[in-house]
Amino acid sequence: MRVAVLGAGLAGTCVALELAAAGLDVHLFDRAPQALSGASLGNEGKIHLGLVYANDASGRTARTMVRGAARFRPLLERWIDAADLVAMASTPFVYAMPRDSLLPPARIRAHFAEVGRLWSIAARQPGTRYLRDDLPPGWRERRVGGDDGLFDAREVTHVFESNECAIDTPMLCVRLRARLATEPGLIARYDTTIEAVHADPRGGYRVRFRHDDATGEEPFACVVNATWEQRLVLDAGLGLVPPGNVVHRYKVGLTSDDLGLAGRMPSVTFVLGPFGDTVGCPARAYASWYPAGLLRQEFGVAPDPAPIDLSPARRRELAAATLAGLRTLMPGATALGEDTLDRWQVTGGYITAWGRSGIEDAASELHERHAVGVHSDGAYHSIDTGKFTLAPLFAAEACARILQREARRA
Ligand SMILES: Cc1cc2nc3c(=O)[nH]c(=O)nc-3n(C[C@H](O)[C@H](O)[C@H](O)COP(=O)(O)OP(=O)(O)OC[C@H]3O[C@@H](n4cnc5c(N)ncnc54)[C@H](O)[C@@H]3O)c2cc1C
């Protein structure tokens, strides 16, 4: 069967590898010159257990994240050696509450306890394994200011140690690109922008694309749309209407493969509100400060195509503002010092989610991320990845639907 996978982010890459390994004739399209150059490259890489979604009182987001986190490593182990994956993992995250957190400490404690409970159930299921399984389970509260002087005790009121970690996303992308290049039966078609997908009256779909300034159109029996912030535009060509309001946020952070920074960067998430995060992986440091890094927030089916100003001067300004913002809460982190400014690169991408207001609004739908997953209409499958954490899980779910359908057809 001839399958078109649209978008070579983590979701599309996992789909393409699995369907090609199952013997299907897979064409993986991306508008970029190489795979994994969108949000799946420019993100923080946290493999969410759901701790940050404390404002979803229903617990549905935490349950969704736990499901994805439990399968992230086992699913990627099909393509990358387990030891290599673990070697890309960060130190465990510390959760710190600034005094102007949107939620009180009691809500955070109750949520963390619930996540611990959900994880202990998930971890008993066969085929599950968190990225790092060497950490003590659950979370512990520790006194602010009594430790390493990392946080400003006037700004940060509560600190919790967790067993959550992140992965070095650029390194993961390098490994996956190498895997894509060697997978037999997979035809990579980069520098190719998908313009539309239409149902073919004779059966299957016709995919229209632009490559080398020329437009082409080809038939496919099955299509997987994994184009992230462009997904709903392509769905609309088939008459599929989004069920809610969509918000596209273009967000940047700082990344560095300077081992001197990586080695001394703690992994910290500030909850709950428009604050920031830092990540320390063995060979990479990452830092983001929401007020500086949120460059665009747009509501609609697709984001404004106008280019975002990321000139060298603007990048430097963003890096300086990110480091300065994080220092207000975490003055003890030497990797965030002004003297490190030249050692960071700006990285980022779109975060597409259901919502009609920003994260500073405690009532925003952005505090939830459970209405995500695979939407299938015949042999057309559209993946709302939701989070990097969920990409391998939803890719596997899309592949299961395709392979079951193919088995019924054979
Ligand atoms: C700054 C930032 C931090 C984040 N942090 C985290 C985190 O810590 N943990 C977490 O779980 N999630 C995080 N996320 C979210 C996460 O990055 C995304 O949910 C995930 O990477 C989406 O994967 P994807 O494969 O669906 O999309 P992408 O990786 O964006 O892939 C989509 C691909 O489609 C291609 N494409 C788009 N349109 C077309 C077209 N018309 N024709 C051809 N190709 C097209 C793009 O070039 C791209 O390669 C973060 C996101 C950002 C931006």
The ligand as an ORCA input file, in Angstrom:
! r2SCAN-3c Opt
* xyz 0 1
  C       9.561     25.974     22.803
  C       8.792     24.679     22.912
  C       8.962     23.876     24.039
  C       8.254     22.685     24.146
  N       8.521     21.864     25.197
  C       7.953     20.629     25.255
  C       8.336     19.713     26.285
  O       9.198     20.016     27.112
  N       7.730     18.504     26.310
  C       6.765     18.142     25.428
  O       6.238     17.038     25.560
  N       6.406     18.985     24.405
  C       6.987     20.199     24.297
  N       6.672     21.050     23.261
  C       5.664     20.629     22.263
  C       6.306     19.712     21.211
  O       7.459     20.283     20.678
  C       5.323     19.400     20.085
  O       4.098     18.963     20.642
  C       5.830     18.273     19.186
  O       7.200     18.423     18.880
  C       5.016     18.228     17.899
  O       5.546     17.203     17.105
  P       5.031     17.002     15.636
  O       5.798     15.890     15.038
  O       3.550     16.901     15.645
  O       5.337     18.423     14.928
  P       6.699     19.013     14.304
  O       7.884     18.522     15.003
  O       6.530     20.497     14.204
  O       6.693     18.386     12.860
  C       5.811     18.842     11.863
  C       6.579     18.835     10.551
  O       5.680     19.132      9.512
  C       6.350     19.919      8.554
  N       5.315     20.623      7.808
  C       4.382     21.502      8.279
  N       3.587     21.901      7.284
  C       3.999     21.287      6.166
  C       3.548     21.292      4.804
  N       2.483     21.999      4.413
  N       4.234     20.537      3.919
  C       5.297     19.786      4.297
  N       5.758     19.751      5.558
  C       5.103     20.474      6.478
  C       7.262     20.818      9.377
  O       8.348     21.280      8.592
  C       7.698     19.878     10.507
  O       8.903     19.243     10.222
  C       7.344     22.281     23.122
  C       7.196     23.085     21.987
  C       7.914     24.252     21.863
  C       7.771     25.079     20.616
*
